[in-house]
C-alpha cells in the first residue's frame, strides 16, 4: 500500500469537499465507480449519505472499499 494520504476534491450534492486517501484506496475507489458505471462523485455521495455521524468521509470510503473487495472474495 502506498504511504501518505493524497488530498483530492470531490463534489457532493453541489458542494466541493476534500478527501485524503492513500493512492491505493483512490485507485480502488475509482475502479469500483467504474464497475458500477457511475461517476466517483455519485459513489462518494452514496457513501456520505450512508455513513454515520461518528465517522469521517475518508474512513467511510476506506471501509466501503474494504467491504466491496471482501464481499467479492
Buried (B, 14 or more C-beta within 10 A) or exposed (E): EEEEBEEEEBBBEEEEBEBBBBEEBBEBBEEBBEEEEEEBBBBBBBBBEEBEEEEEBBEBBBEBBEEBEEEEE
